[in-house]
Amino acid sequence: MNEPARRDLDKRRPHPRVTARRFLISAAILIMSAVVILTVVTAILARMPRAELRSSSPDAATPESSRAAQQRGGYTPTAAGAPSTDIWLAELGSSDGRWRVGAPSNITDRDGYDNQPAFEPGGAALLYTSARDAEQTDIYRYDLVAGVARRVTRTSVSEFSPTPLPGGGFSAIRESADGQLLWRYDDDGGAILPQVQPVGYHAWGDRERLVMFVLGGGGRPATLHLGNVAAGTAEVIAENPGRSLHKVPGRHALSFVRKITADDWWIEVLDLDSMEFTRWIPTLAGREDYAWTPDRALIMGDGSKLYQARAGEDWAEIADLASIGVSGITRLAIDDGGTRIAIVANR
């Protein structure tokens, strides 16, 4: 190549500094685009729990119990140790203060874990936890009018303990390799008091305050926490609580079982206005699951039988369901009108 041609080529060739500047600009544009895409994807994923997700903490095998099954994502899901249970639904009525239970029907009737029923306000539908495999649980909704159940959550994690939110939607425990968090499933979605975990069960007293059963471990007992979502705070209010937590009908109060000793268990009521505890009534021996009727009677199950009691009374049998094959009764739920009762029993 002759010298004039070489000089002309050198003029057209970009200076090294110009080339480097162009490279840096292109790289910066690519990085900014990646950040924008990542931000959008993260926002979408963060809002997914509103409609479809999953979590676990089955009953007879409570969250702190059996985890002897395959690992999934570095942890053993609670669904792996879930017992086989059914949910029965019966009409409920009362006369002279005594409650009557109609003939129940099995609304799940399959091998597998169907448990933790909770009526929606108005009693037209029932939320419950269902494990269709040994890897995770989902929340299902049973329409009492149509007699049909549909799957509500559908994600890569598990959900359990569905509980209607005071303002609509529901809350549930969301279990994954990262732990067990309380989560809301409504238009907002997301974790509730994420500093509190592992949460097993919960109940709302009003739009801001709730109680949470927090699992123990390492020699520490389970504890009951009172949370305030408006303030973002939670405090321990009791040790060795039972798993059955409820709002007391007609009162600004919550109830739980306080296990004082191995054989001395009481249903206690916490008044959310005075913050005073009242020992309401001893439980049936060794039983911790109960439900309130609208007139503040308590119903508990033992074996195939249901019992009723009020403060200051002894437990009295109101139904024996052995003849239709119901046994091993645990969890109970009563709709806010006192017209139906959901009964969890062994399969």
C-alpha positions as CSV (number, residue, x, y, z in Angstrom):
1,M,0.0,0.0,0.0
2,N,1.4,3.4,-0.9
3,E,1.9,6.1,1.7
4,P,-1.0,8.4,0.6
5,A,-3.4,5.5,0.7
6,R,-2.2,4.4,4.2
7,R,-2.7,8.0,5.5
8,D,-6.2,8.0,4.1
9,L,-7.0,4.7,5.8
10,D,-5.7,6.0,9.1
11,K,-8.0,9.0,8.9
12,R,-11.0,6.7,8.5
13,R,-10.0,4.4,11.3
14,P,-11.6,5.4,14.7
15,H,-9.2,6.7,17.4
16,P,-8.8,4.1,20.2
17,R,-10.3,6.5,22.8
18,V,-13.4,6.9,20.5
19,T,-13.7,3.1,20.2
20,A,-13.5,2.7,24.0
21,R,-16.1,5.4,24.6
22,R,-18.5,3.8,22.2
23,F,-18.0,0.4,23.9
24,L,-18.7,1.9,27.4
25,I,-21.8,3.7,26.2
26,S,-23.1,0.4,24.6
27,A,-22.4,-1.5,27.8
28,A,-24.1,1.1,29.9
29,I,-27.2,0.9,27.7
30,L,-27.3,-2.9,28.0
31,I,-26.9,-2.8,31.8
32,M,-29.7,-0.2,32.2
33,S,-32.0,-2.3,30.0
34,A,-31.2,-5.4,32.1
35,V,-32.0,-3.5,35.3
36,V,-35.3,-2.3,33.9
37,I,-36.3,-5.8,32.9
38,L,-35.3,-7.3,36.2
39,T,-37.3,-4.6,38.1
40,V,-40.4,-5.3,36.0
41,V,-40.1,-9.1,36.5
42,T,-39.5,-8.7,40.3
43,A,-42.6,-6.5,40.6
44,I,-44.7,-9.1,38.8
45,L,-43.5,-11.9,40.9
46,A,-44.0,-9.9,44.1
47,R,-47.7,-9.5,43.2
48,M,-48.3,-13.1,42.2
49,P,-49.3,-14.3,45.7
50,R,-52.5,-12.2,45.5
51,A,-54.2,-14.8,43.4
52,E,-52.1,-18.0,43.1
53,L,-49.6,-19.5,45.5
54,R,-48.9,-22.4,48.0
55,S,-47.7,-23.4,51.8
56,S,-47.9,-26.0,54.6
57,S,-48.4,-27.0,58.3
58,P,-50.8,-30.0,58.6
59,D,-52.6,-30.8,61.8
60,A,-52.3,-34.2,63.3
61,A,-48.7,-33.9,62.0
62,T,-48.2,-30.4,63.2
63,P,-45.5,-28.1,61.7
64,E,-43.0,-29.1,64.4
65,S,-43.6,-32.8,63.9
66,S,-43.0,-35.3,61.0
67,R,-40.6,-34.1,58.3
68,A,-39.3,-37.5,57.3
69,A,-39.7,-37.4,53.5
70,Q,-37.9,-36.2,50.4
71,Q,-36.0,-32.9,50.3
72,R,-37.4,-30.2,48.0
73,G,-35.3,-27.2,47.3
74,G,-33.1,-27.8,50.3
75,Y,-35.8,-28.5,52.9
76,T,-38.5,-31.1,53.7
77,P,-42.0,-29.7,53.1
78,T,-44.5,-30.2,55.8
79,A,-46.9,-31.8,53.3
80,A,-44.5,-34.8,53.2
81,G,-45.6,-35.8,56.7
82,A,-49.3,-34.9,56.4
83,P,-51.9,-37.4,57.6
84,S,-54.9,-38.5,55.5
85,T,-57.9,-36.5,56.8
86,D,-61.4,-35.5,55.5
87,I,-63.6,-32.5,56.1
88,W,-67.2,-33.2,57.0
89,L,-70.0,-30.6,56.8
90,A,-73.1,-30.6,59.0
91,E,-76.0,-28.3,59.7
92,L,-76.0,-26.7,63.2
93,G,-78.9,-25.5,65.3
94,S,-79.7,-24.7,68.9
95,S,-82.6,-24.9,71.3
96,D,-82.7,-23.6,74.9
97,G,-78.9,-23.1,74.7
98,R,-78.1,-26.6,73.6
99,W,-76.6,-27.1,70.2
100,R,-77.6,-29.8,67.8
101,V,-75.5,-31.3,65.0
102,G,-77.2,-32.7,61.8
103,A,-76.1,-35.6,59.8
104,P,-72.7,-34.6,58.3
105,S,-71.6,-35.2,54.7
106,N,-68.0,-35.8,53.6
107,I,-67.1,-32.9,51.2
108,T,-63.6,-34.0,50.4
109,D,-63.7,-37.8,50.6
110,R,-60.3,-38.8,49.1
111,D,-57.1,-40.2,50.3
112,G,-54.9,-37.3,51.3
113,Y,-54.7,-34.3,53.5
114,D,-57.7,-32.0,53.6
115,N,-57.8,-29.9,56.7
116,Q,-57.8,-26.5,58.5
117,P,-61.3,-25.4,57.4
118,A,-62.3,-21.7,57.8
119,F,-65.7,-20.3,56.8
120,E,-65.8,-17.0,54.8
121,P,-67.9,-14.3,56.3
122,G,-71.6,-15.0,55.5
123,G,-70.9,-18.8,55.4
124,A,-71.4,-19.2,51.7
125,A,-67.9,-20.8,51.2
126,L,-65.3,-22.7,53.1
127,L,-61.5,-22.2,52.7
128,Y,-59.3,-25.2,53.5
129,T,-55.8,-26.6,53.1
130,S,-55.2,-29.6,50.7
131,A,-52.1,-31.6,49.9
132,R,-52.5,-33.4,46.6
133,D,-48.9,-34.7,46.7
134,A,-46.1,-35.0,49.2
135,E,-44.4,-31.8,48.0
136,Q,-46.7,-29.0,48.9
137,T,-50.2,-27.8,50.0
138,D,-52.6,-25.4,48.4
139,I,-55.6,-23.5,49.5
140,Y,-59.0,-24.6,48.1
141,R,-62.4,-23.0,48.3
142,Y,-65.6,-25.0,48.7
143,D,-68.8,-23.4,47.4
144,L,-71.6,-24.5,49.7
145,V,-74.3,-23.7,47.3
146,A,-72.8,-25.3,44.2
147,G,-71.2,-28.1,46.2
148,V,-67.9,-27.6,44.2
149,A,-64.3,-27.1,45.4
150,R,-61.8,-25.1,43.3
151,R,-58.1,-24.5,43.7
152,V,-57.3,-21.0,44.9
153,T,-53.5,-21.0,45.0
154,R,-51.0,-22.4,42.5
155,T,-47.3,-21.7,43.0
156,S,-43.9,-23.3,43.6
157,V,-44.3,-22.8,47.4
158,S,-46.9,-24.1,49.9
159,E,-49.7,-22.4,51.8
160,F,-51.7,-23.5,54.8
161,S,-54.0,-22.2,57.6
162,P,-56.2,-20.0,55.4
163,T,-58.0,-17.3,57.5
164,P,-60.4,-14.6,56.1
165,L,-58.9,-11.1,56.3
166,P,-61.2,-8.5,58.1
167,G,-61.1,-6.3,55.0
168,G,-61.6,-9.1,52.4
169,G,-59.4,-11.8,50.9
170,F,-57.6,-14.1,53.2
171,S,-54.2,-14.7,54.9
172,A,-52.3,-17.9,55.1
173,I,-48.9,-19.3,56.1
174,R,-46.5,-19.5,53.2
175,E,-43.9,-22.2,53.5
176,S,-40.7,-22.4,51.4
177,A,-37.0,-23.1,51.9
178,D,-36.8,-19.6,53.3
179,G,-39.1,-20.4,56.2
180,Q,-42.8,-20.0,57.2
181,L,-44.2,-16.5,56.8
182,L,-47.6,-15.0,57.3
183,W,-48.8,-13.8,53.9
184,R,-51.9,-11.9,52.6
185,Y,-53.9,-12.9,49.6
186,D,-55.8,-9.8,48.6
187,D,-55.4,-6.8,46.3
188,D,-52.2,-5.8,48.1
189,G,-50.5,-9.2,48.6
190,G,-47.2,-9.7,50.4
191,A,-45.7,-10.7,53.7
192,I,-47.3,-9.7,57.0
193,L,-44.9,-8.9,59.9
194,P,-42.0,-10.7,58.1
195,Q,-39.8,-10.4,61.2
196,V,-42.0,-13.0,62.9
197,Q,-41.3,-16.6,61.9
198,P,-41.7,-19.6,61.7
199,V,-45.5,-18.9,62.0
200,G,-47.7,-22.0,62.2
201,Y,-51.2,-20.6,62.9
202,H,-52.9,-17.2,63.3
203,A,-56.2,-15.4,64.0
204,W,-57.3,-11.8,63.4
205,G,-58.9,-9.7,66.2
206,D,-59.5,-6.7,64.0
207,R,-58.0,-5.1,60.9
208,E,-54.7,-4.3,62.7
209,R,-54.1,-6.9,65.5
210,L,-53.8,-10.6,65.4
211,V,-52.3,-13.5,67.3
212,M,-49.7,-15.8,65.8
213,F,-48.5,-19.3,67.0
214,V,-44.7,-19.3,66.4
215,L,-42.9,-22.6,66.4
216,G,-40.2,-23.3,68.9
217,G,-37.0,-25.3,68.4
218,G,-33.7,-26.0,69.9
219,G,-35.3,-26.7,73.3
220,R,-37.4,-23.5,73.1
221,P,-41.2,-23.8,73.4
222,A,-43.7,-22.5,70.9
223,T,-44.9,-19.0,71.7
224,L,-47.9,-16.9,71.1
225,H,-47.3,-13.4,69.6
226,L,-49.6,-10.4,69.5
227,G,-48.9,-8.5,66.3
228,N,-49.9,-5.0,65.2
229,V,-49.7,-4.6,61.4
230,A,-50.2,-0.9,61.5
231,A,-47.3,-0.4,63.8
232,G,-45.3,-3.2,62.3
233,T,-44.6,-4.7,65.8
234,A,-45.1,-8.0,67.6
235,E,-44.6,-9.2,71.2
236,V,-44.7,-12.5,73.0
237,I,-47.7,-12.8,75.2
238,A,-47.7,-16.5,76.1
239,E,-45.6,-19.7,76.0
240,N,-46.8,-23.2,75.1
241,P,-50.0,-22.2,73.4
242,G,-52.3,-24.6,71.5
243,R,-52.7,-24.3,67.8
244,S,-56.5,-23.4,67.8
245,L,-56.7,-19.6,67.7
246,H,-60.0,-17.7,67.3
247,K,-61.8,-14.4,67.4
248,V,-64.4,-14.5,70.2
249,P,-67.9,-13.8,68.7
250,G,-69.5,-10.5,69.7
251,R,-66.4,-9.3,71.5
252,H,-63.2,-7.4,70.7
253,A,-61.2,-10.4,72.0
254,L,-59.2,-13.4,70.9
255,S,-58.9,-16.9,72.4
256,F,-56.3,-19.6,72.6
257,V,-55.4,-22.7,74.6
258,R,-52.8,-22.1,77.4
259,K,-50.9,-25.4,78.2
260,I,-49.9,-24.8,81.8
261,T,-48.7,-28.3,82.5
262,A,-48.9,-31.6,80.5
263,D,-52.4,-32.2,81.7
264,D,-53.7,-28.8,82.7
265,W,-54.9,-26.9,79.6
266,W,-57.3,-23.9,79.6
267,I,-59.1,-22.0,76.9
268,E,-58.2,-18.4,77.7
269,V,-59.6,-15.1,76.3
270,L,-57.5,-12.0,75.7
271,D,-59.6,-8.8,75.7
272,L,-58.0,-6.5,73.1
273,D,-59.3,-3.3,74.8
274,S,-58.2,-4.0,78.4
275,M,-55.4,-6.4,77.4
276,E,-56.5,-8.7,80.3
277,F,-56.5,-12.5,80.1
278,T,-59.4,-14.6,81.4
279,R,-59.3,-18.3,82.0
280,W,-62.6,-19.4,80.3
281,I,-62.8,-23.2,80.7
282,P,-60.5,-26.3,80.9
283,T,-60.3,-28.2,77.7
284,L,-61.3,-31.8,77.3
285,A,-58.3,-34.0,78.4
286,G,-55.5,-33.8,75.8
287,R,-57.7,-31.9,73.3
288,E,-56.8,-28.5,71.9
289,D,-59.1,-27.9,68.9
290,Y,-62.4,-26.0,69.5
291,A,-64.8,-23.6,67.9
292,W,-67.1,-20.8,69.2
293,T,-70.9,-20.7,68.5
294,P,-72.4,-17.2,67.9
295,D,-73.8,-17.2,71.5
296,R,-70.3,-18.0,72.9
297,A,-70.7,-21.7,73.7
298,L,-67.6,-23.8,73.0
299,I,-67.6,-27.0,71.0
300,M,-64.8,-29.6,71.1
301,G,-64.3,-33.0,69.6
302,D,-62.9,-36.2,71.0
303,G,-62.8,-39.5,69.1
304,S,-66.2,-39.6,67.3
305,K,-68.0,-37.3,69.7
306,L,-68.7,-33.6,69.9
307,Y,-69.1,-31.8,73.3
308,Q,-70.4,-28.4,74.3
309,A,-69.6,-26.2,77.3
310,R,-70.0,-22.6,78.5
311,A,-67.9,-20.8,81.1
312,G,-68.5,-22.4,84.5
313,E,-70.0,-25.6,83.0
314,D,-68.8,-29.1,82.5
315,W,-68.4,-30.5,79.0
316,A,-71.6,-32.3,77.8
317,E,-71.9,-34.6,74.8
318,I,-74.1,-33.3,72.0
319,A,-73.3,-35.8,69.1
320,D,-71.8,-39.1,68.4
321,L,-70.8,-39.6,64.7
322,A,-69.4,-43.1,65.0
323,S,-72.3,-44.7,63.1
324,I,-71.4,-42.8,59.9
325,G,-67.7,-43.6,60.2
326,V,-66.4,-40.3,61.7
327,S,-63.5,-40.8,64.1
328,G,-60.4,-39.0,65.3
329,I,-62.1,-35.6,65.3
330,T,-59.6,-32.7,65.5
331,R,-60.3,-29.2,64.0
332,L,-63.7,-27.6,63.9
333,A,-65.1,-24.4,62.3
334,I,-68.5,-22.8,62.7
335,D,-69.9,-20.2,60.3
336,D,-70.7,-16.8,61.7
337,G,-74.5,-17.4,61.6
338,G,-74.2,-20.7,63.6
339,T,-75.9,-22.7,60.8
340,R,-73.1,-25.0,59.8
341,I,-70.1,-26.8,61.3
342,A,-67.1,-28.2,59.5
343,I,-65.5,-31.2,61.2
344,V,-62.0,-32.6,60.4
345,A,-61.6,-36.3,61.1
346,N,-59.2,-39.1,60.3
347,R,-59.5,-40.8,56.9
